[in-house]
Amino acid sequence: DHEQIAVEYDKQADSDKAAVERHRKMAQAYTTAPWAKASGAGMVAHCKALIADYEKAGKQNAEMAKMHREIGAKLK
């Protein structure tokens, strides 16, 4: 069932978006927290890399959901 597959891809895309926001907040905290001055730059870089990965995954998952919906519509 292509609609069910699309729903699963949508769920993953939503999870990816949430991870992006979580890591943006963490990067901001590492930038401003006094305790993070010594190691904050490495942590910010790590968060930025994860943000890029999750953004890419979210986009791909959304595209897969769309594709499965299109396939399902053609099969009706």
PQR file with spaces between the fields and no chain letter, atoms N, CA, C, O and H, PARSE charges and radii, in Angstrom:
ATOM       1  N    ASP     1       0.842   -1.183    0.000 -0.4000 1.5000
ATOM       2  CA   ASP     1       0.000    0.000    0.000 -0.0000 2.0000
ATOM       3  C    ASP     1       0.884    1.242    0.000  0.5500 1.7000
ATOM       4  O    ASP     1       1.571    1.537    0.978 -0.5500 1.4000
ATOM       5  N    HIS     2       0.852    1.948   -1.097 -0.4000 1.5000
ATOM       6  CA   HIS     2       1.734    3.109   -1.260 -0.0000 2.0000
ATOM       7  C    HIS     2       1.383    4.247   -0.307  0.5500 1.7000
ATOM       8  O    HIS     2       2.268    4.999    0.102 -0.5500 1.4000
ATOM       9  H    HIS     2       0.294    1.708   -1.892  0.4000 1.0000
ATOM      10  N    GLU     3       0.126    4.387    0.049 -0.4000 1.5000
ATOM      11  CA   GLU     3      -0.248    5.454    0.999 -0.0000 2.0000
ATOM      12  C    GLU     3       0.372    5.182    2.369  0.5500 1.7000
ATOM      13  O    GLU     3       0.866    6.105    3.017 -0.5500 1.4000
ATOM      14  H    GLU     3      -0.593    3.777   -0.283  0.4000 1.0000
ATOM      15  N    GLN     4       0.350    3.947    2.807 -0.4000 1.5000
ATOM      16  CA   GLN     4       0.944    3.613    4.105 -0.0000 2.0000
ATOM      17  C    GLN     4       2.458    3.833    4.088  0.5500 1.7000
ATOM      18  O    GLN     4       3.037    4.308    5.064 -0.5500 1.4000
ATOM      19  H    GLN     4      -0.051    3.197    2.280  0.4000 1.0000
ATOM      20  N    ILE     5       3.077    3.487    2.985 -0.4000 1.5000
ATOM      21  CA   ILE     5       4.518    3.738    2.843 -0.0000 2.0000
ATOM      22  C    ILE     5       4.779    5.239    2.904  0.5500 1.7000
ATOM      23  O    ILE     5       5.722    5.680    3.560 -0.5500 1.4000
ATOM      24  H    ILE     5       2.607    3.102    2.191  0.4000 1.0000
ATOM      25  N    ALA     6       3.946    6.021    2.224 -0.4000 1.5000
ATOM      26  CA   ALA     6       4.095    7.485    2.234 -0.0000 2.0000
ATOM      27  C    ALA     6       3.948    8.033    3.642  0.5500 1.7000
ATOM      28  O    ALA     6       4.686    8.936    4.036 -0.5500 1.4000
ATOM      29  H    ALA     6       3.180    5.662    1.692  0.4000 1.0000
ATOM      30  N    VAL     7       3.004    7.499    4.402 -0.4000 1.5000
ATOM      31  CA   VAL     7       2.799    7.941    5.790 -0.0000 2.0000
ATOM      32  C    VAL     7       4.056    7.686    6.620  0.5500 1.7000
ATOM      33  O    VAL     7       4.445    8.525    7.433 -0.5500 1.4000
ATOM      34  H    VAL     7       2.405    6.765    4.081  0.4000 1.0000
ATOM      35  N    GLU     8       4.682    6.547    6.421 -0.4000 1.5000
ATOM      36  CA   GLU     8       5.913    6.234    7.163 -0.0000 2.0000
ATOM      37  C    GLU     8       7.036    7.194    6.781  0.5500 1.7000
ATOM      38  O    GLU     8       7.792    7.639    7.646 -0.5500 1.4000
ATOM      39  H    GLU     8       4.366    5.865    5.761  0.4000 1.0000
ATOM      40  N    TYR     9       7.151    7.514    5.504 -0.4000 1.5000
ATOM      41  CA   TYR     9       8.163    8.492    5.080 -0.0000 2.0000
ATOM      42  C    TYR     9       7.859    9.873    5.662  0.5500 1.7000
ATOM      43  O    TYR     9       8.773   10.598    6.054 -0.5500 1.4000
ATOM      44  H    TYR     9       6.538    7.153    4.802  0.4000 1.0000
ATOM      45  N    ASP    10       6.582   10.235    5.719 -0.4000 1.5000
ATOM      46  CA   ASP    10       6.204   11.512    6.335 -0.0000 2.0000
ATOM      47  C    ASP    10       6.600   11.554    7.808  0.5500 1.7000
ATOM      48  O    ASP    10       7.107   12.565    8.293 -0.5500 1.4000
ATOM      49  H    ASP    10       5.839    9.647    5.401  0.4000 1.0000
ATOM      50  N    LYS    11       6.367   10.455    8.514 -0.4000 1.5000
ATOM      51  CA   LYS    11       6.734   10.386    9.936 -0.0000 2.0000
ATOM      52  C    LYS    11       8.237   10.576   10.104  0.5500 1.7000
ATOM      53  O    LYS    11       8.685   11.296   10.997 -0.5500 1.4000
ATOM      54  H    LYS    11       5.955    9.633    8.120  0.4000 1.0000
ATOM      55  N    GLN    12       9.008    9.927    9.242 -0.4000 1.5000
ATOM      56  CA   GLN    12      10.462   10.060    9.341 -0.0000 2.0000
ATOM      57  C    GLN    12      10.897   11.474    8.996  0.5500 1.7000
ATOM      58  O    GLN    12      11.801   12.011    9.637 -0.5500 1.4000
ATOM      59  H    GLN    12       8.644    9.342    8.517  0.4000 1.0000
ATOM      60  N    ALA    13      10.276   12.087    8.000 -0.4000 1.5000
ATOM      61  CA   ALA    13      10.603   13.469    7.642 -0.0000 2.0000
ATOM      62  C    ALA    13      10.309   14.404    8.812  0.5500 1.7000
ATOM      63  O    ALA    13      11.083   15.322    9.084 -0.5500 1.4000
ATOM      64  H    ALA    13       9.542   11.650    7.479  0.4000 1.0000
ATOM      65  N    ASP    14       9.191   14.173    9.504 -0.4000 1.5000
ATOM      66  CA   ASP    14       8.863   14.982   10.688 -0.0000 2.0000
ATOM      67  C    ASP    14       9.894   14.781   11.791  0.5500 1.7000
ATOM      68  O    ASP    14      10.290   15.735   12.461 -0.5500 1.4000
ATOM      69  H    ASP    14       8.563   13.427    9.282  0.4000 1.0000
ATOM      70  N    SER    15      10.323   13.547   11.973 -0.4000 1.5000
ATOM      71  CA   SER    15      11.348   13.258   12.975 -0.0000 2.0000
ATOM      72  C    SER    15      12.669   13.945   12.609  0.5500 1.7000
ATOM      73  O    SER    15      13.374   14.455   13.480 -0.5500 1.4000
ATOM      74  H    SER    15      10.002   12.772   11.429  0.4000 1.0000
ATOM      75  N    ASP    16      12.989   13.951   11.333 -0.4000 1.5000
ATOM      76  CA   ASP    16      14.204   14.631   10.867 -0.0000 2.0000
ATOM      77  C    ASP    16      14.131   16.130   11.144  0.5500 1.7000
ATOM      78  O    ASP    16      15.111   16.736   11.579 -0.5500 1.4000
ATOM      79  H    ASP    16      12.416   13.536   10.626  0.4000 1.0000
ATOM      80  N    LYS    17      12.959   16.727   10.888 -0.4000 1.5000
ATOM      81  CA   LYS    17      12.773   18.158   11.159 -0.0000 2.0000
ATOM      82  C    LYS    17      12.947   18.459   12.645  0.5500 1.7000
ATOM      83  O    LYS    17      13.556   19.465   13.011 -0.5500 1.4000
ATOM      84  H    LYS    17      12.163   16.235   10.535  0.4000 1.0000
ATOM      85  N    ALA    18      12.416   17.592   13.496 -0.4000 1.5000
ATOM      86  CA   ALA    18      12.555   17.786   14.936 -0.0000 2.0000
ATOM      87  C    ALA    18      14.025   17.695   15.349  0.5500 1.7000
ATOM      88  O    ALA    18      14.482   18.453   16.204 -0.5500 1.4000
ATOM      89  H    ALA    18      11.922   16.775   13.198  0.4000 1.0000
ATOM      90  N    ALA    19      14.752   16.778   14.746 -0.4000 1.5000
ATOM      91  CA   ALA    19      16.179   16.634   15.056 -0.0000 2.0000
ATOM      92  C    ALA    19      16.948   17.882   14.630  0.5500 1.7000
ATOM      93  O    ALA    19      17.866   18.311   15.329 -0.5500 1.4000
ATOM      94  H    ALA    19      14.381   16.162   14.051  0.4000 1.0000
ATOM      95  N    VAL    20      16.583   18.462   13.496 -0.4000 1.5000
ATOM      96  CA   VAL    20      17.226   19.706   13.045 -0.0000 2.0000
ATOM      97  C    VAL    20      17.030   20.790   14.096  0.5500 1.7000
ATOM      98  O    VAL    20      17.984   21.465   14.485 -0.5500 1.4000
ATOM      99  H    VAL    20      15.838   18.114   12.929  0.4000 1.0000
ATOM     100  N    GLU    21      15.803   20.954   14.550 -0.4000 1.5000
ATOM     101  CA   GLU    21      15.525   21.998   15.549 -0.0000 2.0000
ATOM     102  C    GLU    21      16.252   21.728   16.860  0.5500 1.7000
ATOM     103  O    GLU    21      16.764   22.654   17.488 -0.5500 1.4000
ATOM     104  H    GLU    21      15.029   20.406   14.235  0.4000 1.0000
ATOM     105  N    ARG    22      16.299   20.475   17.272 -0.4000 1.5000
ATOM     106  CA   ARG    22      17.009   20.100   18.505 -0.0000 2.0000
ATOM     107  C    ARG    22      18.483   20.471   18.407  0.5500 1.7000
ATOM     108  O    ARG    22      19.051   21.032   19.344 -0.5500 1.4000
ATOM     109  H    ARG    22      15.883   19.723   16.762  0.4000 1.0000
ATOM     110  N    HIS    23      19.093   20.159   17.285 -0.4000 1.5000
ATOM     111  CA   HIS    23      20.527   20.440   17.122 -0.0000 2.0000
ATOM     112  C    HIS    23      20.800   21.919   16.917  0.5500 1.7000
ATOM     113  O    HIS    23      21.871   22.402   17.285 -0.5500 1.4000
ATOM     114  H    HIS    23      18.631   19.703   16.524  0.4000 1.0000
ATOM     115  N    ARG    24      19.854   22.651   16.337 -0.4000 1.5000
ATOM     116  CA   ARG    24      20.022   24.114   16.249 -0.0000 2.0000
ATOM     117  C    ARG    24      20.044   24.719   17.650  0.5500 1.7000
ATOM     118  O    ARG    24      20.861   25.590   17.948 -0.5500 1.4000
ATOM     119  H    ARG    24      18.984   22.258   16.038  0.4000 1.0000
ATOM     120  N    LYS    25      19.145   24.253   18.496 -0.4000 1.5000
ATOM     121  CA   LYS    25      19.106   24.757   19.876 -0.0000 2.0000
ATOM     122  C    LYS    25      20.381   24.400   20.628  0.5500 1.7000
ATOM     123  O    LYS    25      20.917   25.213   21.381 -0.5500 1.4000
ATOM     124  H    LYS    25      18.482   23.545   18.254  0.4000 1.0000
ATOM     125  N    MET    26      20.863   23.176   20.418 -0.4000 1.5000
ATOM     126  CA   MET    26      22.101   22.765   21.083 -0.0000 2.0000
ATOM     127  C    MET    26      23.274   23.605   20.597  0.5500 1.7000
ATOM     128  O    MET    26      24.100   24.039   21.400 -0.5500 1.4000
ATOM     129  H    MET    26      20.428   22.516   19.806  0.4000 1.0000
ATOM     130  N    ALA    27      23.356   23.838   19.296 -0.4000 1.5000
ATOM     131  CA   ALA    27      24.449   24.653   18.755 -0.0000 2.0000
ATOM     132  C    ALA    27      24.415   26.053   19.353  0.5500 1.7000
ATOM     133  O    ALA    27      25.452   26.619   19.697 -0.5500 1.4000
ATOM     134  H    ALA    27      22.686   23.485   18.643  0.4000 1.0000
ATOM     135  N    GLN    28      23.213   26.601   19.472 -0.4000 1.5000
ATOM     136  CA   GLN    28      23.086   27.928   20.074 -0.0000 2.0000
ATOM     137  C    GLN    28      23.551   27.907   21.533  0.5500 1.7000
ATOM     138  O    GLN    28      24.246   28.818   21.984 -0.5500 1.4000
ATOM     139  H    GLN    28      22.370   26.141   19.193  0.4000 1.0000
ATOM     140  N    ALA    29      23.169   26.877   22.250 -0.4000 1.5000
ATOM     141  CA   ALA    29      23.583   26.757   23.651 -0.0000 2.0000
ATOM     142  C    ALA    29      25.102   26.638   23.766  0.5500 1.7000
ATOM     143  O    ALA    29      25.712   27.236   24.653 -0.5500 1.4000
ATOM     144  H    ALA    29      22.604   26.137   21.884  0.4000 1.0000
ATOM     145  N    TYR    30      25.709   25.862   22.862 -0.4000 1.5000
ATOM     146  CA   TYR    30      27.162   25.697   22.902 -0.0000 2.0000
ATOM     147  C    TYR    30      27.875   26.993   22.522  0.5500 1.7000
ATOM     148  O    TYR    30      29.015   27.216   22.930 -0.5500 1.4000
ATOM     149  H    TYR    30      25.213   25.377   22.141  0.4000 1.0000
ATOM     150  N    THR    31      27.217   27.839   21.750 -0.4000 1.5000
ATOM     151  CA   THR    31      27.803   29.114   21.341 -0.0000 2.0000
ATOM     152  C    THR    31      27.790   30.119   22.482  0.5500 1.7000
ATOM     153  O    THR    31      28.705   30.932   22.611 -0.5500 1.4000
ATOM     154  H    THR    31      26.291   27.658   21.418  0.4000 1.0000
ATOM     155  N    THR    32      26.750   30.062   23.310 -0.4000 1.5000
ATOM     156  CA   THR    32      26.569   31.097   24.331 -0.0000 2.0000
ATOM     157  C    THR    32      26.891   30.661   25.753  0.5500 1.7000
ATOM     158  O    THR    32      27.086   31.513   26.620 -0.5500 1.4000
ATOM     159  H    THR    32      26.007   29.401   23.206  0.4000 1.0000
ATOM     160  N    ALA    33      26.952   29.381   26.014 -0.4000 1.5000
ATOM     161  CA   ALA    33      27.168   28.904   27.384 -0.0000 2.0000
ATOM     162  C    ALA    33      28.598   29.172   27.841  0.5500 1.7000
ATOM     163  O    ALA    33      29.547   28.826   27.138 -0.5500 1.4000
ATOM     164  H    ALA    33      26.793   28.689   25.310  0.4000 1.0000
ATOM     165  N    PRO    34      28.761   29.787   29.016 -0.5600 1.5000
ATOM     166  CA   PRO    34      30.112   30.075   29.514  0.2800 2.0000
ATOM     167  C    PRO    34      30.960   28.813   29.705  0.5500 1.7000
ATOM     168  O    PRO    34      32.172   28.835   29.495 -0.5500 1.4000
ATOM     169  N    TRP    35      30.320   27.729   30.100 -0.4000 1.5000
ATOM     170  CA   TRP    35      31.059   26.484   30.352 -0.0000 2.0000
ATOM     171  C    TRP    35      31.547   25.837   29.062  0.5500 1.7000
ATOM     172  O    TRP    35      32.422   24.972   29.105 -0.5500 1.4000
ATOM     173  H    TRP    35      29.335   27.711   30.271  0.4000 1.0000
ATOM     174  N    ALA    36      30.999   26.239   27.908 -0.4000 1.5000
ATOM     175  CA   ALA    36      31.336   25.599   26.640 -0.0000 2.0000
ATOM     176  C    ALA    36      32.424   26.328   25.869  0.5500 1.7000
ATOM     177  O    ALA    36      32.730   25.950   24.738 -0.5500 1.4000
ATOM     178  H    ALA    36      30.288   26.942   27.873  0.4000 1.0000
ATOM     179  N    LYS    37      33.013   27.357   26.450 -0.4000 1.5000
ATOM     180  CA   LYS    37      34.007   28.136   25.695 -0.0000 2.0000
ATOM     181  C    LYS    37      35.176   27.286   25.213  0.5500 1.7000
ATOM     182  O    LYS    37      35.638   27.458   24.085 -0.5500 1.4000
ATOM     183  H    LYS    37      32.764   27.664   27.369  0.4000 1.0000
ATOM     184  N    ALA    38      35.656   26.381   26.042 -0.4000 1.5000
ATOM     185  CA   ALA    38      36.827   25.591   25.663 -0.0000 2.0000
ATOM     186  C    ALA    38      36.514   24.578   24.566  0.5500 1.7000
ATOM     187  O    ALA    38      37.293   24.419   23.626 -0.5500 1.4000
ATOM     188  H    ALA    38      35.280   26.242   26.958  0.4000 1.0000
ATOM     189  N    SER    39      35.383   23.897   24.683 -0.4000 1.5000
ATOM     190  CA   SER    39      35.083   22.842   23.720 -0.0000 2.0000
ATOM     191  C    SER    39      33.872   23.150   22.854  0.5500 1.7000
ATOM     192  O    SER    39      33.471   22.317   22.040 -0.5500 1.4000
ATOM     193  H    SER    39      34.750   24.026   25.446  0.4000 1.0000
ATOM     194  N    GLY    40      33.289   24.314   23.010 -0.4000 1.5000
ATOM     195  CA   GLY    40      32.070   24.663   22.295 -0.0000 2.0000
ATOM     196  C    GLY    40      32.191   24.647   20.795  0.5500 1.7000
ATOM     197  O    GLY    40      31.256   24.237   20.107 -0.5500 1.4000
ATOM     198  H    GLY    40      33.615   24.990   23.670  0.4000 1.0000
ATOM     199  N    ALA    41      33.330   25.088   20.262 -0.4000 1.5000
ATOM     200  CA   ALA    41      33.486   25.155   18.802 -0.0000 2.0000
ATOM     201  C    ALA    41      33.353   23.768   18.171  0.5500 1.7000
ATOM     202  O    ALA    41      32.713   23.609   17.132 -0.5500 1.4000
ATOM     203  H    ALA    41      34.089   25.422   20.820  0.4000 1.0000
ATOM     204  N    GLY    42      33.953   22.786   18.799 -0.4000 1.5000
ATOM     205  CA   GLY    42      33.839   21.413   18.285 -0.0000 2.0000
ATOM     206  C    GLY    42      32.410   20.902   18.366  0.5500 1.7000
ATOM     207  O    GLY    42      31.936   20.202   17.471 -0.5500 1.4000
ATOM     208  H    GLY    42      34.473   22.915   19.644  0.4000 1.0000
ATOM     209  N    MET    43      31.733   21.257   19.445 -0.4000 1.5000
ATOM     210  CA   MET    43      30.351   20.821   19.607 -0.0000 2.0000
ATOM     211  C    MET    43      29.442   21.519   18.591  0.5500 1.7000
ATOM     212  O    MET    43      28.538   20.891   18.039 -0.5500 1.4000
ATOM     213  H    MET    43      32.118   21.825   20.172  0.4000 1.0000
ATOM     214  N    VAL    44      29.671   22.793   18.345 -0.4000 1.5000
ATOM     215  CA   VAL    44      28.881   23.529   17.355 -0.0000 2.0000
ATOM     216  C    VAL    44      29.102   22.925   15.978  0.5500 1.7000
ATOM     217  O    VAL    44      28.142   22.737   15.231 -0.5500 1.4000
ATOM     218  H    VAL    44      30.405   23.302   18.793  0.4000 1.0000
ATOM     219  N    ALA    45      30.331   22.622   15.630 -0.4000 1.5000
ATOM     220  CA   ALA    45      30.628   22.010   14.333 -0.0000 2.0000
ATOM     221  C    ALA    45      29.920   20.662   14.196  0.5500 1.7000
ATOM     222  O    ALA    45      29.386   20.336   13.136 -0.5500 1.4000
ATOM     223  H    ALA    45      31.111   22.775   16.237  0.4000 1.0000
ATOM     224  N    HIS    46      29.922   19.893   15.265 -0.4000 1.5000
ATOM     225  CA   HIS    46      29.241   18.601   15.269 -0.0000 2.0000
ATOM     226  C    HIS    46      27.744   18.797   15.026  0.5500 1.7000
ATOM     227  O    HIS    46      27.150   18.092   14.210 -0.5500 1.4000
ATOM     228  H    HIS    46      30.356   20.158   16.126  0.4000 1.0000
ATOM     229  N    CYS    47      27.140   19.745   15.727 -0.4000 1.5000
ATOM     230  CA   CYS    47      25.711   20.022   15.553 -0.0000 2.0000
ATOM     231  C    CYS    47      25.407   20.485   14.135  0.5500 1.7000
ATOM     232  O    CYS    47      24.413   20.065   13.542 -0.5500 1.4000
ATOM     233  H    CYS    47      27.622   20.317   16.390  0.4000 1.0000
ATOM     234  N    LYS    48      26.253   21.342   13.595 -0.4000 1.5000
ATOM     235  CA   LYS    48      26.024   21.838   12.237 -0.0000 2.0000
ATOM     236  C    LYS    48      26.096   20.705   11.212  0.5500 1.7000
ATOM     237  O    LYS    48      25.333   20.688   10.246 -0.5500 1.4000
ATOM     238  H    LYS    48      27.060   21.683   14.077  0.4000 1.0000
ATOM     239  N    ALA    49      27.003   19.772   11.422 -0.4000 1.5000
ATOM     240  CA   ALA    49      27.097   18.622   10.520 -0.0000 2.0000
ATOM     241  C    ALA    49      25.830   17.773   10.612  0.5500 1.7000
ATOM     242  O    ALA    49      25.300   17.329    9.594 -0.5500 1.4000
ATOM     243  H    ALA    49      27.623   19.786   12.207  0.4000 1.0000
ATOM     244  N    LEU    50      25.351   17.553   11.826 -0.4000 1.5000
ATOM     245  CA   LEU    50      24.117   16.780   12.000 -0.0000 2.0000
ATOM     246  C    LEU    50      22.918   17.508   11.409  0.5500 1.7000
ATOM     247  O    LEU    50      22.044   16.881   10.812 -0.5500 1.4000
ATOM     248  H    LEU    50      25.782   17.914   12.653  0.4000 1.0000
ATOM     249  N    ILE    51      22.871   18.818   11.571 -0.4000 1.5000
ATOM     250  CA   ILE    51      21.783   19.608   10.990 -0.0000 2.0000
ATOM     251  C    ILE    51      21.742   19.390    9.477  0.5500 1.7000
ATOM     252  O    ILE    51      20.674   19.150    8.913 -0.5500 1.4000
ATOM     253  H    ILE    51      23.581   19.328   12.057  0.4000 1.0000
ATOM     254  N    ALA    52      22.882   19.472    8.832 -0.4000 1.5000
ATOM     255  CA   ALA    52      22.942   19.274    7.381 -0.0000 2.0000
ATOM     256  C    ALA    52      22.476   17.866    7.009  0.5500 1.7000
ATOM     257  O    ALA    52      21.732   17.690    6.044 -0.5500 1.4000
ATOM     258  H    ALA    52      23.749   19.667    9.290  0.4000 1.0000
ATOM     259  N    ASP    53      22.911   16.875    7.771 -0.4000 1.5000
ATOM     260  CA   ASP    53      22.510   15.492    7.488 -0.0000 2.0000
ATOM     261  C    ASP    53      21.002   15.303    7.660  0.5500 1.7000
ATOM     262  O    ASP    53      20.349   14.699    6.808 -0.5500 1.4000
ATOM     263  H    ASP    53      23.515   17.018    8.554  0.4000 1.0000
ATOM     264  N    TYR    54      20.452   15.815    8.754 -0.4000 1.5000
ATOM     265  CA   TYR    54      19.017   15.672    9.006 -0.0000 2.0000
ATOM     266  C    TYR    54      18.183   16.466    8.004  0.5500 1.7000
ATOM     267  O    TYR    54      17.101   16.026    7.616 -0.5500 1.4000
ATOM     268  H    TYR    54      20.982   16.305    9.446  0.4000 1.0000
ATOM     269  N    GLU    55      18.669   17.620    7.585 -0.4000 1.5000
ATOM     270  CA   GLU    55      17.942   18.386    6.561 -0.0000 2.0000
ATOM     271  C    GLU    55      17.892   17.605    5.252  0.5500 1.7000
ATOM     272  O    GLU    55      16.853   17.539    4.596 -0.5500 1.4000
ATOM     273  H    GLU    55      19.548   17.978    7.900  0.4000 1.0000
ATOM     274  N    LYS    56      19.018   17.020    4.881 -0.4000 1.5000
ATOM     275  CA   LYS    56      19.070   16.228    3.656 -0.0000 2.0000
ATOM     276  C    LYS    56      18.146   15.007    3.761  0.5500 1.7000
ATOM     277  O    LYS    56      17.388   14.712    2.837 -0.5500 1.4000
ATOM     278  H    LYS    56      19.863   17.074    5.414  0.4000 1.0000
ATOM     279  N    ALA    57      18.217   14.313    4.883 -0.4000 1.5000
ATOM     280  CA   ALA    57      17.368   13.134    5.067 -0.0000 2.0000
ATOM     281  C    ALA    57      15.891   13.514    5.058  0.5500 1.7000
ATOM     282  O    ALA    57      15.073   12.813    4.463 -0.5500 1.4000
ATOM     283  H    ALA    57      18.833   14.552    5.634  0.4000 1.0000
ATOM     284  N    GLY    58      15.548   14.616    5.712 -0.4000 1.5000
ATOM     285  CA   GLY    58      14.158   15.060    5.742 -0.0000 2.0000
ATOM     286  C    GLY    58      13.635   15.366    4.359  0.5500 1.7000
ATOM     287  O    GLY    58      12.506   15.010    4.021 -0.5500 1.4000
ATOM     288  H    GLY    58      16.213   15.185    6.195  0.4000 1.0000
ATOM     289  N    LYS    59      14.448   16.021    3.565 -0.4000 1.5000
ATOM     290  CA   LYS    59      14.059   16.342    2.190 -0.0000 2.0000
ATOM     291  C    LYS    59      13.865   15.061    1.376  0.5500 1.7000
ATOM     292  O    LYS    59      12.889   14.931    0.636 -0.5500 1.4000
ATOM     293  H    LYS    59      15.365   16.310    3.840  0.4000 1.0000
ATOM     294  N    GLN    60      14.789   14.126    1.514 -0.4000 1.5000
ATOM     295  CA   GLN    60      14.677   12.869    0.780 -0.0000 2.0000
ATOM     296  C    GLN    60      13.455   12.074    1.223  0.5500 1.7000
ATOM     297  O    GLN    60      12.765   11.487    0.390 -0.5500 1.4000
ATOM     298  H    GLN    60      15.582   14.231    2.115  0.4000 1.0000
ATOM     299  N    ASN    61      13.177   12.049    2.528 -0.4000 1.5000
ATOM     300  CA   ASN    61      12.011   11.326    3.011 -0.0000 2.0000
ATOM     301  C    ASN    61      10.717   11.960    2.522  0.5500 1.7000
ATOM     302  O    ASN    61       9.774   11.246    2.180 -0.5500 1.4000
ATOM     303  H    ASN    61      13.738   12.527    3.205  0.4000 1.0000
ATOM     304  N    ALA    62      10.654   13.278    2.483 -0.4000 1.5000
ATOM     305  CA   ALA    62       9.475   13.969    1.970 -0.0000 2.0000
ATOM     306  C    ALA    62       9.291   13.669    0.476  0.5500 1.7000
ATOM     307  O    ALA    62       8.167   13.483    0.009 -0.5500 1.4000
ATOM     308  H    ALA    62      11.419   13.858    2.761  0.4000 1.0000
ATOM     309  N    GLU    63      10.389   13.625   -0.257 -0.4000 1.5000
ATOM     310  CA   GLU    63      10.320   13.303   -1.681 -0.0000 2.0000
ATOM     311  C    GLU    63       9.836   11.866   -1.902  0.5500 1.7000
ATOM     312  O    GLU    63       9.063   11.604   -2.824 -0.5500 1.4000
ATOM     313  H    GLU    63      11.302   13.776    0.123  0.4000 1.0000
ATOM     314  N    MET    64      10.288   10.946   -1.063 -0.4000 1.5000
ATOM     315  CA   MET    64       9.843    9.554   -1.174 -0.0000 2.0000
ATOM     316  C    MET    64       8.354    9.432   -0.864  0.5500 1.7000
ATOM     317  O    MET    64       7.644    8.675   -1.527 -0.5500 1.4000
ATOM     318  H    MET    64      10.916   11.159   -0.314  0.4000 1.0000
ATOM     319  N    ALA    65       7.879   10.164    0.128 -0.4000 1.5000
ATOM     320  CA   ALA    65       6.452   10.151    0.456 -0.0000 2.0000
ATOM     321  C    ALA    65       5.646   10.636   -0.747  0.5500 1.7000
ATOM     322  O    ALA    65       4.636   10.034   -1.111 -0.5500 1.4000
ATOM     323  H    ALA    65       8.455   10.779    0.667  0.4000 1.0000
ATOM     324  N    LYS    66       6.094   11.709   -1.350 -0.4000 1.5000
ATOM     325  CA   LYS    66       5.404   12.259   -2.526 -0.0000 2.0000
ATOM     326  C    LYS    66       5.390   11.242   -3.664  0.5500 1.7000
ATOM     327  O    LYS    66       4.365   11.039   -4.316 -0.5500 1.4000
ATOM     328  H    LYS    66       6.915   12.198   -1.054  0.4000 1.0000
ATOM     329  N    MET    67       6.518   10.616   -3.892 -0.4000 1.5000
ATOM     330  CA   MET    67       6.625    9.642   -4.969 -0.0000 2.0000
ATOM     331  C    MET    67       5.651    8.480   -4.753  0.5500 1.7000
ATOM     332  O    MET    67       4.973    8.054   -5.688 -0.5500 1.4000
ATOM     333  H    MET    67       7.351   10.781   -3.362  0.4000 1.0000
ATOM     334  N    HIS    68       5.584    7.972   -3.531 -0.4000 1.5000
ATOM     335  CA   HIS    68       4.688    6.856   -3.252 -0.0000 2.0000
ATOM     336  C    HIS    68       3.226    7.272   -3.390  0.5500 1.7000
ATOM     337  O    HIS    68       2.401    6.469   -3.827 -0.5500 1.4000
ATOM     338  H    HIS    68       6.135    8.317   -2.771  0.4000 1.0000
ATOM     339  N    ARG    69       2.897    8.481   -3.035 -0.4000 1.5000
ATOM     340  CA   ARG    69       1.530    8.957   -3.232 -0.0000 2.0000
ATOM     341  C    ARG    69       1.197    9.038   -4.725  0.5500 1.7000
ATOM     342  O    ARG    69       0.092    8.692   -5.143 -0.5500 1.4000
ATOM     343  H    ARG    69       3.567    9.133   -2.679  0.4000 1.0000
ATOM     344  N    GLU    70       2.155    9.494   -5.512 -0.4000 1.5000
ATOM     345  CA   GLU    70       1.940    9.580   -6.957 -0.0000 2.0000
ATOM     346  C    GLU    70       1.762    8.193   -7.565  0.5500 1.7000
ATOM     347  O    GLU    70       0.903    7.993   -8.424 -0.5500 1.4000
ATOM     348  H    GLU    70       3.053    9.775   -5.172  0.4000 1.0000
ATOM     349  N    ILE    71       2.570    7.240   -7.121 -0.4000 1.5000
ATOM     350  CA   ILE    71       2.449    5.863   -7.620 -0.0000 2.0000
ATOM     351  C    ILE    71       1.077    5.308   -7.224  0.5500 1.7000
ATOM     352  O    ILE    71       0.381    4.708   -8.043 -0.5500 1.4000
ATOM     353  H    ILE    71       3.268    7.403   -6.424  0.4000 1.0000
ATOM     354  N    GLY    72       0.702    5.513   -5.975 -0.4000 1.5000
ATOM     355  CA   GLY    72      -0.594    5.024   -5.508 -0.0000 2.0000
ATOM     356  C    GLY    72      -1.757    5.608   -6.293  0.5500 1.7000
ATOM     357  O    GLY    72      -2.728    4.910   -6.586 -0.5500 1.4000
ATOM     358  H    GLY    72       1.267    6.000   -5.309  0.4000 1.0000
ATOM     359  N    ALA    73      -1.663    6.868   -6.629 -0.4000 1.5000
ATOM     360  CA   ALA    73      -2.731    7.529   -7.384 -0.0000 2.0000
ATOM     361  C    ALA    73      -2.839    6.940   -8.796  0.5500 1.7000
ATOM     362  O    ALA    73      -3.936    6.828   -9.342 -0.5500 1.4000
ATOM     363  H    ALA    73      -0.875    7.435   -6.391  0.4000 1.0000
ATOM     364  N    LYS    74      -1.711    6.571   -9.373 -0.4000 1.5000
ATOM     365  CA   LYS    74      -1.731    5.998  -10.723 -0.0000 2.0000
ATOM     366  C    LYS    74      -2.314    4.586  -10.735  0.5500 1.7000
ATOM     367  O    LYS    74      -2.843    4.135  -11.751 -0.5500 1.4000
ATOM     368  H    LYS    74      -0.820    6.662   -8.929  0.4000 1.0000
ATOM     369  N    LEU    75      -2.215    3.892   -9.597 -0.4000 1.5000
ATOM     370  CA   LEU    75      -2.704    2.520   -9.521 -0.0000 2.0000
ATOM     371  C    LEU    75      -4.210    2.433   -9.232  0.5500 1.7000
ATOM     372  O    LEU    75      -4.797    1.354   -9.309 -0.5500 1.4000
ATOM     373  H    LEU    75      -1.785    4.258   -8.772  0.4000 1.0000
ATOM     374  N    LYS    76      -4.813    3.543   -8.908 -0.4000 1.5000
ATOM     375  CA   LYS    76      -6.246    3.528   -8.579 -0.0000 2.0000
ATOM     376  C    LYS    76      -7.098    3.452   -9.807  0.5500 1.7000
ATOM     377  O    LYS    76      -8.325    3.431   -9.707 -0.5500 1.4000
ATOM     378  H    LYS    76      -4.336    4.420   -8.846  0.4000 1.0000
